[in-house]
Amino acid sequence: MSSEPNTLGEYLRARRELVTPEQVGIPVLGVRRVPGLRREEVAMLSGISAEYYLRLEQGRDRRPSAQVLEAIARVLQLDDDTYLLSLAVEQPRRGRARPRREVLPVSTARFIDQLPFPAFAEGRYLDVLAANPLAAAVSPRLVPGGNRLLDVFLDGAEQDLFEDWERAAAALLATFRRTVGTRIDDPRVVELVGELSLASPEFRRLWARHDIAERTGATLTFDHPAVGALHLDREKLAVSGTDGIMLVVYHAQPGTESAERLALLGSMSAPASTGQRDAQVPRSSA
């Protein structure tokens, strides 16, 4: 069997275990020994042989046709089969993976600093590459050198900011898995997943689900210790000329209480903003 990571098989198995027999119209008789669907049930509903499906999960066949994967995606009730299809077309990599350096354009860093909204740059590994003072006022963890995964899963103060922390953490991890795709041997991915797996049972549970999601906008509610509830829209915009860096901006609907509270937060953080930026320079240049 190949020594390459069996990402396709792991994904199929994880998603199969999340679909119940009732969801696909299979009557349950007696006690089932496995969570979700059995392999032979997925194969039957997909119109392929049980032996062939077993080969897919075990990594003995890594090049199934698009038609086969689309049929399996329907059985597994995937809203989008793009990620599943991508797992079958990834070419084997040879040699040791190297860290992928992320460089934020100077003009983008300057733009972030000048924005009147909380804003920061987020790399493909969810590292914070740059942030303005208002972003740090929303969360002190939003500073260059931080990492959103580590903060959200391991920092209690960060978790307390979210009205629904579990949902926010699951969504963040799903975007991370979508971004890294099959590059699980990337040294930075190995480092993050290893540290989080050791320290967070919730991370281990969610990582095993293989949930994926695009890095898109959303509406979040923060329970800020200084100004109270903040209902903010979050935009995620790709930074052109980079490999996966996103500009993240929080903003409130004009005329709302959240907009007033965000403005208050800005005025509260303004006197210390210059000193805070100076203090962050050595960290961001490391």
C-alpha atoms as an extended CHARMM CRD file, in Angstrom:
* protein
*
       286  EXT
         1         1  MET       CA              0.0000000000        0.0000000000        0.0000000000  PROA      1               0.0000000000
         2         2  SER       CA              1.2280000000        3.5080000000       -0.8000000000  PROA      2               0.0000000000
         3         3  SER       CA              2.9740000000        5.4930000000        1.9070000000  PROA      3               0.0000000000
         4         4  GLU       CA              1.1690000000        8.6480000000        0.7190000000  PROA      4               0.0000000000
         5         5  PRO       CA             -1.4850000000       10.0380000000        3.1150000000  PROA      5               0.0000000000
         6         6  ASN       CA             -4.8800000000        8.4660000000        2.4350000000  PROA      6               0.0000000000
         7         7  THR       CA             -6.8160000000       11.7340000000        2.5320000000  PROA      7               0.0000000000
         8         8  LEU       CA             -9.5860000000       10.5360000000        0.1950000000  PROA      8               0.0000000000
         9         9  GLY       CA            -10.2220000000        7.3910000000        2.2190000000  PROA      9               0.0000000000
        10        10  GLU       CA            -10.1800000000        9.2440000000        5.5270000000  PROA      10              0.0000000000
        11        11  TYR       CA            -12.6430000000       11.7980000000        4.2120000000  PROA      11              0.0000000000
        12        12  LEU       CA            -15.0350000000        9.1560000000        2.8790000000  PROA      12              0.0000000000
        13        13  ARG       CA            -14.9640000000        7.2330000000        6.1410000000  PROA      13              0.0000000000
        14        14  ALA       CA            -15.5070000000       10.3420000000        8.2800000000  PROA      14              0.0000000000
        15        15  ARG       CA            -18.4570000000       11.5570000000        6.2070000000  PROA      15              0.0000000000
        16        16  ARG       CA            -19.9910000000        8.0640000000        5.9650000000  PROA      16              0.0000000000
        17        17  GLU       CA            -20.1010000000        7.8660000000        9.7640000000  PROA      17              0.0000000000
        18        18  LEU       CA            -22.0990000000       11.1190000000        9.9330000000  PROA      18              0.0000000000
        19        19  VAL       CA            -25.0040000000        9.9400000000        7.7390000000  PROA      19              0.0000000000
        20        20  THR       CA            -27.7040000000        7.9380000000        9.4700000000  PROA      20              0.0000000000
        21        21  PRO       CA            -29.6170000000        5.0930000000        7.7730000000  PROA      21              0.0000000000
        22        22  GLU       CA            -32.8510000000        7.0290000000        8.2230000000  PROA      22              0.0000000000
        23        23  GLN       CA            -31.4620000000        9.9450000000        6.2090000000  PROA      23              0.0000000000
        24        24  VAL       CA            -31.0560000000        7.7320000000        3.1320000000  PROA      24              0.0000000000
        25        25  GLY       CA            -34.2200000000        5.6680000000        3.6080000000  PROA      25              0.0000000000
        26        26  ILE       CA            -32.6880000000        2.4910000000        5.0680000000  PROA      26              0.0000000000
        27        27  PRO       CA            -34.8420000000        0.8660000000        7.7890000000  PROA      27              0.0000000000
        28        28  VAL       CA            -32.9990000000        0.1120000000       11.0230000000  PROA      28              0.0000000000
        29        29  LEU       CA            -33.5440000000       -3.4160000000       12.3020000000  PROA      29              0.0000000000
        30        30  GLY       CA            -31.8230000000       -4.4150000000       15.5270000000  PROA      30              0.0000000000
        31        31  VAL       CA            -28.6000000000       -2.9900000000       16.9160000000  PROA      31              0.0000000000
        32        32  ARG       CA            -26.0670000000       -1.4860000000       14.5330000000  PROA      32              0.0000000000
        33        33  ARG       CA            -22.4100000000       -1.8290000000       15.4830000000  PROA      33              0.0000000000
        34        34  VAL       CA            -21.1370000000        1.1050000000       13.4420000000  PROA      34              0.0000000000
        35        35  PRO       CA            -22.0060000000        4.8140000000       13.5060000000  PROA      35              0.0000000000
        36        36  GLY       CA            -23.6410000000        6.1060000000       10.3650000000  PROA      36              0.0000000000
        37        37  LEU       CA            -23.7760000000        4.0010000000        7.2170000000  PROA      37              0.0000000000
        38        38  ARG       CA            -21.9890000000        0.7440000000        6.5240000000  PROA      38              0.0000000000
        39        39  ARG       CA            -19.5600000000        0.5950000000        3.6030000000  PROA      39              0.0000000000
        40        40  GLU       CA            -21.7520000000       -1.8170000000        1.6880000000  PROA      40              0.0000000000
        41        41  GLU       CA            -24.7250000000        0.5130000000        2.1210000000  PROA      41              0.0000000000
        42        42  VAL       CA            -22.8320000000        3.4310000000        0.6070000000  PROA      42              0.0000000000
        43        43  ALA       CA            -21.6900000000        1.1880000000       -2.2330000000  PROA      43              0.0000000000
        44        44  MET       CA            -25.2070000000       -0.0980000000       -2.9280000000  PROA      44              0.0000000000
        45        45  LEU       CA            -26.7500000000        3.3790000000       -2.9310000000  PROA      45              0.0000000000
        46        46  SER       CA            -23.9230000000        4.7020000000       -5.1230000000  PROA      46              0.0000000000
        47        47  GLY       CA            -24.2830000000        1.9200000000       -7.6770000000  PROA      47              0.0000000000
        48        48  ILE       CA            -20.7800000000        0.4970000000       -7.2180000000  PROA      48              0.0000000000
        49        49  SER       CA            -19.4830000000       -2.7610000000       -5.7660000000  PROA      49              0.0000000000
        50        50  ALA       CA            -18.7490000000       -3.0770000000       -2.0610000000  PROA      50              0.0000000000
        51        51  GLU       CA            -15.2350000000       -4.2890000000       -2.8960000000  PROA      51              0.0000000000
        52        52  TYR       CA            -14.5020000000       -1.2140000000       -4.9840000000  PROA      52              0.0000000000
        53        53  TYR       CA            -15.7730000000        1.1410000000       -2.2850000000  PROA      53              0.0000000000
        54        54  LEU       CA            -13.6040000000       -0.6680000000        0.2740000000  PROA      54              0.0000000000
        55        55  ARG       CA            -10.5970000000       -0.0920000000       -1.9770000000  PROA      55              0.0000000000
        56        56  LEU       CA            -11.3770000000        3.6290000000       -2.0320000000  PROA      56              0.0000000000
        57        57  GLU       CA            -11.5230000000        3.9100000000        1.7510000000  PROA      57              0.0000000000
        58        58  GLN       CA             -8.3720000000        1.8450000000        2.2060000000  PROA      58              0.0000000000
        59        59  GLY       CA             -6.4450000000        3.9200000000       -0.3140000000  PROA      59              0.0000000000
        60        60  ARG       CA             -5.9110000000        1.0450000000       -2.7530000000  PROA      60              0.0000000000
        61        61  ASP       CA             -7.6160000000        3.0570000000       -5.5050000000  PROA      61              0.0000000000
        62        62  ARG       CA             -6.9180000000        6.7900000000       -5.5150000000  PROA      62              0.0000000000
        63        63  ARG       CA             -8.1860000000        7.6960000000       -8.9840000000  PROA      63              0.0000000000
        64        64  PRO       CA            -11.9420000000        7.0280000000       -9.0990000000  PROA      64              0.0000000000
        65        65  SER       CA            -13.9390000000        8.6490000000      -11.8660000000  PROA      65              0.0000000000
        66        66  ALA       CA            -15.8730000000       11.8650000000      -11.3440000000  PROA      66              0.0000000000
        67        67  GLN       CA            -19.1120000000        9.9430000000      -11.9060000000  PROA      67              0.0000000000
        68        68  VAL       CA            -18.3160000000        7.5530000000       -9.0440000000  PROA      68              0.0000000000
        69        69  LEU       CA            -17.4260000000       10.3760000000       -6.6770000000  PROA      69              0.0000000000
        70        70  GLU       CA            -20.5200000000       12.3750000000       -7.6070000000  PROA      70              0.0000000000
        71        71  ALA       CA            -22.6860000000        9.3370000000       -6.8560000000  PROA      71              0.0000000000
        72        72  ILE       CA            -20.9590000000        8.8470000000       -3.4970000000  PROA      72              0.0000000000
        73        73  ALA       CA            -21.3270000000       12.5590000000       -2.7120000000  PROA      73              0.0000000000
        74        74  ARG       CA            -25.1040000000       12.2930000000       -3.1850000000  PROA      74              0.0000000000
        75        75  VAL       CA            -25.2800000000        9.3550000000       -0.7840000000  PROA      75              0.0000000000
        76        76  LEU       CA            -23.1360000000       11.1620000000        1.7780000000  PROA      76              0.0000000000
        77        77  GLN       CA            -25.3810000000       14.2180000000        1.3490000000  PROA      77              0.0000000000
        78        78  LEU       CA            -22.5470000000       16.6130000000        0.6050000000  PROA      78              0.0000000000
        79        79  ASP       CA            -23.8030000000       20.0850000000       -0.2710000000  PROA      79              0.0000000000
        80        80  ASP       CA            -20.7540000000       20.6380000000       -2.4640000000  PROA      80              0.0000000000
        81        81  ASP       CA            -18.7220000000       17.8140000000       -4.0120000000  PROA      81              0.0000000000
        82        82  THR       CA            -15.8810000000       20.1020000000       -5.1710000000  PROA      82              0.0000000000
        83        83  TYR       CA            -13.6090000000       19.1910000000       -2.2750000000  PROA      83              0.0000000000
        84        84  LEU       CA            -14.2650000000       15.4560000000       -2.6720000000  PROA      84              0.0000000000
        85        85  LEU       CA            -13.4550000000       15.6480000000       -6.3750000000  PROA      85              0.0000000000
        86        86  SER       CA            -10.2480000000       17.5390000000       -5.6380000000  PROA      86              0.0000000000
        87        87  LEU       CA             -8.9890000000       14.7520000000       -3.3890000000  PROA      87              0.0000000000
        88        88  ALA       CA             -8.9700000000       12.3410000000       -6.3160000000  PROA      88              0.0000000000
        89        89  VAL       CA             -7.0180000000       14.5810000000       -8.6800000000  PROA      89              0.0000000000
        90        90  GLU       CA             -4.2170000000       15.6210000000       -6.3250000000  PROA      90              0.0000000000
        91        91  GLN       CA             -0.9160000000       14.4250000000       -7.7510000000  PROA      91              0.0000000000
        92        92  PRO       CA              1.4380000000       12.4930000000       -5.4780000000  PROA      92              0.0000000000
        93        93  ARG       CA              4.1640000000       14.6680000000       -4.0270000000  PROA      93              0.0000000000
        94        94  ARG       CA              7.7460000000       13.5190000000       -3.8310000000  PROA      94              0.0000000000
        95        95  GLY       CA             10.3800000000       14.6860000000       -1.4400000000  PROA      95              0.0000000000
        96        96  ARG       CA             10.0730000000       16.4950000000        1.8510000000  PROA      96              0.0000000000
        97        97  ALA       CA              7.4960000000       19.2680000000        2.0700000000  PROA      97              0.0000000000
        98        98  ARG       CA              8.8840000000       22.7250000000        2.7480000000  PROA      98              0.0000000000
        99        99  PRO       CA              7.3200000000       25.5160000000        4.7880000000  PROA      99              0.0000000000
       100       100  ARG       CA              5.4250000000       27.9730000000        2.6080000000  PROA      100             0.0000000000
       101       101  ARG       CA              6.3900000000       31.5210000000        3.5270000000  PROA      101             0.0000000000
       102       102  GLU       CA              3.6070000000       34.0940000000        3.5430000000  PROA      102             0.0000000000
       103       103  VAL       CA              4.3820000000       37.6850000000        2.6740000000  PROA      103             0.0000000000
       104       104  LEU       CA              1.7510000000       40.3980000000        3.0290000000  PROA      104             0.0000000000
       105       105  PRO       CA              2.1310000000       43.2780000000        0.5250000000  PROA      105             0.0000000000
       106       106  VAL       CA              3.2700000000       46.4750000000        2.2250000000  PROA      106             0.0000000000
       107       107  SER       CA              0.4190000000       48.4040000000        0.6230000000  PROA      107             0.0000000000
       108       108  THR       CA             -2.1270000000       45.9890000000        2.1170000000  PROA      108             0.0000000000
       109       109  ALA       CA             -0.6230000000       46.3540000000        5.5890000000  PROA      109             0.0000000000
       110       110  ARG       CA             -0.8400000000       50.1480000000        5.2250000000  PROA      110             0.0000000000
       111       111  PHE       CA             -4.4380000000       49.8850000000        4.0080000000  PROA      111             0.0000000000
       112       112  ILE       CA             -5.4010000000       47.7660000000        7.0350000000  PROA      112             0.0000000000
       113       113  ASP       CA             -3.8900000000       50.3200000000        9.3880000000  PROA      113             0.0000000000
       114       114  GLN       CA             -5.8890000000       53.1330000000        7.7710000000  PROA      114             0.0000000000
       115       115  LEU       CA             -9.2830000000       51.4050000000        7.7320000000  PROA      115             0.0000000000
       116       116  PRO       CA            -11.9050000000       52.8330000000       10.1330000000  PROA      116             0.0000000000
       117       117  PHE       CA            -13.1340000000       49.3000000000       10.9020000000  PROA      117             0.0000000000
       118       118  PRO       CA            -11.5540000000       46.3990000000       12.8170000000  PROA      118             0.0000000000
       119       119  ALA       CA             -9.4100000000       44.6850000000       10.1740000000  PROA      119             0.0000000000
       120       120  PHE       CA             -6.6150000000       42.1470000000        9.9750000000  PROA      120             0.0000000000
       121       121  ALA       CA             -4.8240000000       39.9490000000        7.4480000000  PROA      121             0.0000000000
       122       122  GLU       CA             -5.2080000000       36.1890000000        7.8350000000  PROA      122             0.0000000000
       123       123  GLY       CA             -2.8500000000       33.7140000000        6.1480000000  PROA      123             0.0000000000
       124       124  ARG       CA             -3.6630000000       30.2690000000        4.7820000000  PROA      124             0.0000000000
       125       125  TYR       CA             -2.7120000000       28.7460000000        8.1410000000  PROA      125             0.0000000000
       126       126  LEU       CA             -4.9320000000       31.3230000000        9.8920000000  PROA      126             0.0000000000
       127       127  ASP       CA             -1.9090000000       33.2080000000       11.2130000000  PROA      127             0.0000000000
       128       128  VAL       CA             -2.5250000000       36.9040000000       11.8780000000  PROA      128             0.0000000000
       129       129  LEU       CA             -0.1150000000       38.7240000000        9.5580000000  PROA      129             0.0000000000
       130       130  ALA       CA             -1.2360000000       42.2870000000       10.2880000000  PROA      130             0.0000000000
       131       131  ALA       CA             -3.9670000000       43.9880000000       12.3200000000  PROA      131             0.0000000000
       132       132  ASN       CA             -5.0920000000       47.5120000000       13.0870000000  PROA      132             0.0000000000
       133       133  PRO       CA             -5.6360000000       48.8780000000       16.6160000000  PROA      133             0.0000000000
       134       134  LEU       CA             -9.4240000000       48.5830000000       16.4190000000  PROA      134             0.0000000000
       135       135  ALA       CA             -9.1380000000       44.8600000000       15.6460000000  PROA      135             0.0000000000
       136       136  ALA       CA             -6.9730000000       44.4400000000       18.7430000000  PROA      136             0.0000000000
       137       137  ALA       CA             -9.6130000000       46.3850000000       20.6990000000  PROA      137             0.0000000000
       138       138  VAL       CA            -12.2220000000       43.8070000000       19.6610000000  PROA      138             0.0000000000
       139       139  SER       CA             -9.8690000000       40.9820000000       20.6570000000  PROA      139             0.0000000000
       140       140  PRO       CA             -6.3840000000       41.4330000000       22.1800000000  PROA      140             0.0000000000
       141       141  ARG       CA             -5.4090000000       38.2260000000       20.3490000000  PROA      141             0.0000000000
       142       142  LEU       CA             -5.8270000000       39.9530000000       16.9720000000  PROA      142             0.0000000000
       143       143  VAL       CA             -2.2080000000       41.0610000000       16.6960000000  PROA      143             0.0000000000
       144       144  PRO       CA              0.5710000000       40.0470000000       14.2960000000  PROA      144             0.0000000000
       145       145  GLY       CA              2.0800000000       36.7350000000       15.3220000000  PROA      145             0.0000000000
       146       146  GLY       CA             -1.1740000000       35.2950000000       16.6410000000  PROA      146             0.0000000000
       147       147  ASN       CA             -2.9940000000       32.3320000000       15.1580000000  PROA      147             0.0000000000
       148       148  ARG       CA             -6.7720000000       32.1320000000       15.0060000000  PROA      148             0.0000000000
       149       149  LEU       CA             -6.9440000000       28.3610000000       15.4950000000  PROA      149             0.0000000000
       150       150  LEU       CA             -4.7100000000       28.3770000000       18.5630000000  PROA      150             0.0000000000
       151       151  ASP       CA             -6.5390000000       31.3460000000       20.0740000000  PROA      151             0.0000000000
       152       152  VAL       CA            -10.0650000000       30.0700000000       19.4520000000  PROA      152             0.0000000000
       153       153  PHE       CA             -9.4090000000       26.5300000000       20.6610000000  PROA      153             0.0000000000
       154       154  LEU       CA             -6.9300000000       27.1350000000       23.4870000000  PROA      154             0.0000000000
       155       155  ASP       CA             -7.4960000000       30.6430000000       24.8910000000  PROA      155             0.0000000000
       156       156  GLY       CA            -10.3540000000       30.9050000000       27.3600000000  PROA      156             0.0000000000
       157       157  ALA       CA            -10.6100000000       34.6810000000       27.0530000000  PROA      157             0.0000000000
       158       158  GLU       CA            -10.9950000000       34.3710000000       23.2790000000  PROA      158             0.0000000000
       159       159  GLN       CA            -13.6570000000       31.7010000000       23.6890000000  PROA      159             0.0000000000
       160       160  ASP       CA            -15.6080000000       33.9350000000       26.0790000000  PROA      160             0.0000000000
       161       161  LEU       CA            -15.8580000000       36.6000000000       23.3540000000  PROA      161             0.0000000000
       162       162  PHE       CA            -18.1100000000       34.4230000000       21.1970000000  PROA      162             0.0000000000
       163       163  GLU       CA            -21.8140000000       34.1080000000       21.8740000000  PROA      163             0.0000000000
       164       164  ASP       CA            -21.6720000000       30.6120000000       20.3180000000  PROA      164             0.0000000000
       165       165  TRP       CA            -18.0630000000       29.4940000000       20.6660000000  PROA      165             0.0000000000
       166       166  GLU       CA            -18.6210000000       25.8830000000       19.5780000000  PROA      166             0.0000000000
       167       167  ARG       CA            -20.2030000000       26.9560000000       16.3130000000  PROA      167             0.0000000000
       168       168  ALA       CA            -17.5010000000       29.5510000000       15.6420000000  PROA      168             0.0000000000
       169       169  ALA       CA            -14.7210000000       27.0560000000       16.3440000000  PROA      169             0.0000000000
       170       170  ALA       CA            -16.2650000000       24.4250000000       14.0600000000  PROA      170             0.0000000000
       171       171  ALA       CA            -16.6710000000       26.9440000000       11.2280000000  PROA      171             0.0000000000
       172       172  LEU       CA            -13.0980000000       28.1940000000       11.5990000000  PROA      172             0.0000000000
       173       173  LEU       CA            -11.6600000000       24.6800000000       11.5140000000  PROA      173             0.0000000000
       174       174  ALA       CA            -13.7560000000       23.7770000000        8.4660000000  PROA      174             0.0000000000
       175       175  THR       CA            -12.2570000000       26.7060000000        6.5460000000  PROA      175             0.0000000000
       176       176  PHE       CA             -8.7590000000       25.6710000000        7.6140000000  PROA      176             0.0000000000
       177       177  ARG       CA             -9.2490000000       22.1290000000        6.3360000000  PROA      177             0.0000000000
       178       178  ARG       CA            -10.6420000000       23.4210000000        3.0470000000  PROA      178             0.0000000000
       179       179  THR       CA             -7.6590000000       25.7300000000        2.5970000000  PROA      179             0.0000000000
       180       180  VAL       CA             -4.9340000000       23.1750000000        3.3270000000  PROA      180             0.0000000000
       181       181  GLY       CA             -6.6900000000       20.4210000000        1.3370000000  PROA      181             0.0000000000
       182       182  THR       CA             -4.4080000000       17.4260000000        0.9600000000  PROA      182             0.0000000000
       183       183  ARG       CA             -1.3000000000       19.3430000000        2.0450000000  PROA      183             0.0000000000
       184       184  ILE       CA             -1.4140000000       17.7060000000        5.4690000000  PROA      184             0.0000000000
       185       185  ASP       CA              2.3420000000       17.0250000000        5.3450000000  PROA      185             0.0000000000
       186       186  ASP       CA              3.0410000000       20.7660000000        5.2210000000  PROA      186             0.0000000000
       187       187  PRO       CA              5.2760000000       21.4440000000        8.2860000000  PROA      187             0.0000000000
       188       188  ARG       CA              3.0920000000       24.3150000000        9.4950000000  PROA      188             0.0000000000
       189       189  VAL       CA             -0.0600000000       22.1720000000        9.2260000000  PROA      189             0.0000000000
       190       190  VAL       CA              1.6470000000       19.3070000000       11.0800000000  PROA      190             0.0000000000
       191       191  GLU       CA              2.7280000000       21.7250000000       13.8140000000  PROA      191             0.0000000000
       192       192  LEU       CA             -0.7260000000       23.2350000000       14.2960000000  PROA      192             0.0000000000
       193       193  VAL       CA             -2.6950000000       19.9940000000       14.1460000000  PROA      193             0.0000000000
       194       194  GLY       CA             -0.2520000000       18.2810000000       16.5010000000  PROA      194             0.0000000000
       195       195  GLU       CA             -0.3650000000       21.0290000000       19.1210000000  PROA      195             0.0000000000
       196       196  LEU       CA             -4.1390000000       21.3680000000       18.9750000000  PROA      196             0.0000000000
       197       197  SER       CA             -4.7540000000       17.6100000000       19.0230000000  PROA      197             0.0000000000
       198       198  LEU       CA             -2.7370000000       17.2690000000       22.2240000000  PROA      198             0.0000000000
       199       199  ALA       CA             -4.3360000000       20.2340000000       23.9710000000  PROA      199             0.0000000000
       200       200  SER       CA             -7.9920000000       20.2900000000       22.8470000000  PROA      200             0.0000000000
       201       201  PRO       CA            -10.4800000000       17.3850000000       22.9140000000  PROA      201             0.0000000000
       202       202  GLU       CA            -12.9370000000       19.5610000000       20.9730000000  PROA      202             0.0000000000
       203       203  PHE       CA            -10.3680000000       20.0900000000       18.2320000000  PROA      203             0.0000000000
       204       204  ARG       CA             -9.7610000000       16.3250000000       18.0010000000  PROA      204             0.0000000000
       205       205  ARG       CA            -13.4940000000       15.6780000000       17.6940000000  PROA      205             0.0000000000
       206       206  LEU       CA            -14.0450000000       18.2940000000       15.0080000000  PROA      206             0.0000000000
       207       207  TRP       CA            -10.8760000000       17.4080000000       13.0630000000  PROA      207             0.0000000000
       208       208  ALA       CA            -12.0840000000       13.8050000000       12.8030000000  PROA      208             0.0000000000
       209       209  ARG       CA            -15.3290000000       14.9730000000       11.1560000000  PROA      209             0.0000000000
       210       210  HSD       CA            -13.5090000000       16.3230000000        8.0780000000  PROA      210             0.0000000000
       211       211  ASP       CA            -15.9360000000       19.2530000000        7.7680000000  PROA      211             0.0000000000
       212       212  ILE       CA            -15.0120000000       21.7580000000        5.0710000000  PROA      212             0.0000000000
       213       213  ALA       CA            -16.1930000000       25.2900000000        4.3100000000  PROA      213             0.0000000000
       214       214  GLU       CA            -15.1070000000       28.1980000000        2.1380000000  PROA      214             0.0000000000
       215       215  ARG       CA            -13.5650000000       31.2780000000        3.7540000000  PROA      215             0.0000000000
       216       216  THR       CA            -16.5380000000       33.5860000000        3.3580000000  PROA      216             0.0000000000
       217       217  GLY       CA            -18.3210000000       36.3240000000        5.2370000000  PROA      217             0.0000000000
       218       218  ALA       CA            -20.6420000000       35.7490000000        8.1760000000  PROA      218             0.0000000000
       219       219  THR       CA            -22.4580000000       37.5300000000       10.9750000000  PROA      219             0.0000000000
       220       220  LEU       CA            -20.9730000000       37.1240000000       14.4470000000  PROA      220             0.0000000000
       221       221  THR       CA            -22.0070000000       38.1920000000       17.9160000000  PROA      221             0.0000000000
       222       222  PHE       CA            -19.2630000000       39.0570000000       20.3880000000  PROA      222             0.0000000000
       223       223  ASP       CA            -19.7730000000       39.4620000000       24.1210000000  PROA      223             0.0000000000
       224       224  HSD       CA            -17.1760000000       42.1650000000       24.6360000000  PROA      224             0.0000000000
       225       225  PRO       CA            -16.1060000000       42.7340000000       28.2590000000  PROA      225             0.0000000000
       226       226  ALA       CA            -15.9010000000       46.5190000000       27.8240000000  PROA      226             0.0000000000
       227       227  VAL       CA            -18.9070000000       47.4650000000       25.6580000000  PROA      227             0.0000000000
       228       228  GLY       CA            -21.2170000000       44.4360000000       25.7430000000  PROA      228             0.0000000000
       229       229  ALA       CA            -22.8350000000       42.6540000000       22.7980000000  PROA      229             0.0000000000
       230       230  LEU       CA            -21.4860000000       43.4490000000       19.3410000000  PROA      230             0.0000000000
       231       231  HSD       CA            -23.4120000000       42.1540000000       16.3120000000  PROA      231             0.0000000000
       232       232  LEU       CA            -20.9000000000       42.4680000000       13.4950000000  PROA      232             0.0000000000
       233       233  ASP       CA            -20.7920000000       41.4430000000        9.8540000000  PROA      233             0.0000000000
       234       234  ARG       CA            -17.5030000000       39.8470000000        8.8500000000  PROA      234             0.0000000000
       235       235  GLU       CA            -16.1150000000       40.1250000000        5.3460000000  PROA      235             0.0000000000
       236       236  LYS       CA            -13.2720000000       37.9550000000        4.0370000000  PROA      236             0.0000000000
       237       237  LEU       CA            -11.6580000000       39.2980000000        0.8780000000  PROA      237             0.0000000000
       238       238  ALA       CA             -8.8050000000       37.6320000000       -1.0000000000  PROA      238             0.0000000000
       239       239  VAL       CA             -5.6290000000       39.7190000000       -1.2130000000  PROA      239             0.0000000000
       240       240  SER       CA             -4.5770000000       39.7460000000       -4.8590000000  PROA      240             0.0000000000
       241       241  GLY       CA             -1.1000000000       38.5450000000       -5.6960000000  PROA      241             0.0000000000
       242       242  THR       CA             -0.8710000000       36.2510000000       -2.6560000000  PROA      242             0.0000000000
       243       243  ASP       CA             -1.4260000000       32.5490000000       -2.0800000000  PROA      243             0.0000000000
       244       244  GLY       CA             -4.4060000000       32.3980000000        0.2410000000  PROA      244             0.0000000000
       245       245  ILE       CA             -4.0330000000       35.5770000000        2.3140000000  PROA      245             0.0000000000
       246       246  MET       CA             -7.3870000000       37.1380000000        3.2320000000  PROA      246             0.0000000000
       247       247  LEU       CA             -8.3520000000       40.6000000000        4.4100000000  PROA      247             0.0000000000
       248       248  VAL       CA            -10.8490000000       40.2300000000        7.2690000000  PROA      248             0.0000000000
       249       249  VAL       CA            -13.0340000000       43.2040000000        8.1870000000  PROA      249             0.0000000000
       250       250  TYR       CA            -15.6770000000       43.5310000000       10.9070000000  PROA      250             0.0000000000
       251       251  HSD       CA            -18.3850000000       46.1810000000       10.5390000000  PROA      251             0.0000000000
       252       252  ALA       CA            -21.7330000000       46.9990000000       12.1000000000  PROA      252             0.0000000000
       253       253  GLN       CA            -24.9420000000       48.1110000000       10.4480000000  PROA      253             0.0000000000
       254       254  PRO       CA            -25.0980000000       51.9210000000       10.6120000000  PROA      254             0.0000000000
       255       255  GLY       CA            -27.4810000000       53.3680000000       13.1870000000  PROA      255             0.0000000000
       256       256  THR       CA            -27.5640000000       50.2650000000       15.3520000000  PROA      256             0.0000000000
       257       257  GLU       CA            -26.5300000000       49.8870000000       18.9610000000  PROA      257             0.0000000000
       258       258  SER       CA            -23.6320000000       47.7270000000       17.8140000000  PROA      258             0.0000000000
       259       259  ALA       CA            -22.3850000000       50.5440000000       15.5840000000  PROA      259             0.0000000000
       260       260  GLU       CA            -22.4610000000       52.9050000000       18.5560000000  PROA      260             0.0000000000
       261       261  ARG       CA            -20.6370000000       50.4060000000       20.7300000000  PROA      261             0.0000000000
       262       262  LEU       CA            -18.0230000000       49.7950000000       18.0660000000  PROA      262             0.0000000000
       263       263  ALA       CA            -17.4380000000       53.5480000000       17.8050000000  PROA      263             0.0000000000
       264       264  LEU       CA            -17.1340000000       53.7300000000       21.5850000000  PROA      264             0.0000000000
       265       265  LEU       CA            -14.6130000000       50.9000000000       21.5140000000  PROA      265             0.0000000000
       266       266  GLY       CA            -12.6270000000       52.8100000000       18.9150000000  PROA      266             0.0000000000
       267       267  SER       CA            -12.5370000000       55.9320000000       21.0420000000  PROA      267             0.0000000000
       268       268  MET       CA            -11.4970000000       53.8990000000       24.0800000000  PROA      268             0.0000000000
       269       269  SER       CA             -8.5880000000       52.3150000000       22.2130000000  PROA      269             0.0000000000
       270       270  ALA       CA             -7.4150000000       55.4390000000       20.3550000000  PROA      270             0.0000000000
       271       271  PRO       CA             -5.0860000000       56.8930000000       23.0470000000  PROA      271             0.0000000000
       272       272  ALA       CA             -3.0610000000       53.6880000000       23.2500000000  PROA      272             0.0000000000
       273       273  SER       CA             -3.0530000000       52.8750000000       19.5500000000  PROA      273             0.0000000000
       274       274  THR       CA              0.3160000000       54.4310000000       18.6720000000  PROA      274             0.0000000000
       275       275  GLY       CA              2.1570000000       52.7160000000       21.4770000000  PROA      275             0.0000000000
       276       276  GLN       CA              0.4650000000       49.4360000000       20.6820000000  PROA      276             0.0000000000
       277       277  ARG       CA              1.6130000000       49.5470000000       17.0290000000  PROA      277             0.0000000000
       278       278  ASP       CA              5.1770000000       50.3320000000       18.0970000000  PROA      278             0.0000000000
       279       279  ALA       CA              5.1680000000       47.4290000000       20.5200000000  PROA      279             0.0000000000
       280       280  GLN       CA              4.0830000000       45.0300000000       17.7740000000  PROA      280             0.0000000000
       281       281  VAL       CA              6.8070000000       45.8850000000       15.2340000000  PROA      281             0.0000000000
       282       282  PRO       CA              9.4250000000       43.3730000000       16.4830000000  PROA      282             0.0000000000
       283       283  ARG       CA              6.8120000000       40.6050000000       16.6320000000  PROA      283             0.0000000000
       284       284  SER       CA              5.5660000000       41.1300000000       13.0800000000  PROA      284             0.0000000000
       285       285  SER       CA              9.0500000000       41.2210000000       11.6090000000  PROA      285             0.0000000000
       286       286  ALA       CA             10.1630000000       37.9870000000       13.2130000000  PROA      286             0.0000000000
